[in-house]
Each structure stands twice: as structure tokens, then as C-alpha cells.
Amino acid sequence: MGLNELIAVLRRCAGVDDEVVLDDTIIDTEFDALGYDSVALLEVTSDLERTYGIKLGDDAIDATSTPREVLSLVADRGGAK
């Protein structure tokens, strides 16, 4: 899974603020700065678990604060398709 796939999941599950540009520059930007709260990230986590057939765990939201951290977690759990 790459950043473009994660951006697609973010858009599909949680939408995007009109003032936020989701591109390759966001990889180390914290989700709250991008306008995503814990509820939005819960939806994203659920989608990633279904799509990649992995279990990220209930603490995934607390353990990740940037797209890079989510990508790393997904890869660690075997979700790098």
C-alpha cells in the first residue's frame, strides 16, 4: 500500500476539507492538522482492515498520527499489496 492508496481511503471514508490538499507532501503531516479526528480515522482503519485483510487493532488510532505511520503499520501487519 502506498500513499496514493491511503489518500484514496481518506477521501472515501472521511472526506477532505476544501482547504486541505492531499498529495505526496502530507506524508509527515499529523492527521489533526489535515482535519481528521479520531472518528474519521476509525472509519479509515476499518476500511484498511477490510481491504487488506489485516487486523490493525483498537490502538491503531492512538499509535499513528501521520500517513507515514499508518503506512508503516499496515506494512508491518502484512497489508502491503
C-alpha positions in Angstrom: 0.0 0.0 0.0 1.3 3.4 -0.9 0.4 7.0 -0.1 -1.9 7.4 -3.1 -4.0 4.4 -1.9 -4.1 5.8 1.7 -5.2 9.2 0.3 -8.0 7.5 -1.7 -9.1 5.7 1.6 -9.1 9.0 3.5 -11.2 10.7 0.8 -13.6 7.8 0.6 -14.1 7.3 4.3 -13.6 10.7 5.8 -13.8 13.2 3.0 -11.5 16.1 2.7 -11.6 19.7 3.9 -11.8 22.1 0.9 -8.7 23.9 2.2 -6.6 20.8 2.5 -4.6 19.5 -0.4 -4.0 15.8 -0.2 -0.8 14.9 -2.1 2.6 13.5 -1.5 3.5 16.4 0.7 1.3 15.2 3.6 3.2 12.1 4.4 4.6 13.5 7.7 1.7 15.9 8.5 -0.4 15.0 11.5 -3.9 13.9 10.9 -5.4 16.6 13.1 -3.6 19.3 11.0 -5.3 17.7 8.0 -8.7 18.0 9.6 -9.1 14.3 10.5 -10.4 13.4 14.0 -10.4 10.1 15.8 -13.9 9.2 14.4 -12.7 9.7 10.8 -9.6 7.7 11.5 -11.7 4.9 12.9 -13.5 4.7 9.6 -10.2 4.7 7.8 -8.8 1.9 10.0 -11.9 -0.2 9.5 -11.7 0.2 5.7 -8.0 -0.7 5.7 -8.7 -3.8 7.7 -11.4 -4.9 5.3 -9.5 -4.0 2.1 -6.2 -5.6 3.1 -7.5 -8.4 5.3 -5.4 -7.4 8.3 -6.1 -6.5 11.9 -4.7 -3.1 12.9 -6.1 -3.3 16.5 -8.0 -0.9 18.6 -4.9 1.1 19.4 -4.0 1.9 15.8 -5.6 5.3 16.0 -3.6 6.2 19.1 -0.4 4.7 17.7 -0.4 6.6 14.4 -0.6 10.3 13.9 0.7 10.7 10.3 0.1 9.0 7.0 3.7 7.6 7.1 3.0 5.9 10.5 -0.2 4.4 9.1 1.6 3.1 6.0 4.3 1.6 8.2 1.7 -0.1 10.5 -0.2 -1.5 7.5 3.1 -2.9 6.1 4.1 -4.4 9.4 0.7 -6.2 9.6 1.2 -7.7 6.2 -1.0 -5.3 4.3 1.4 -4.2 1.6 -0.3 -5.3 -1.5 
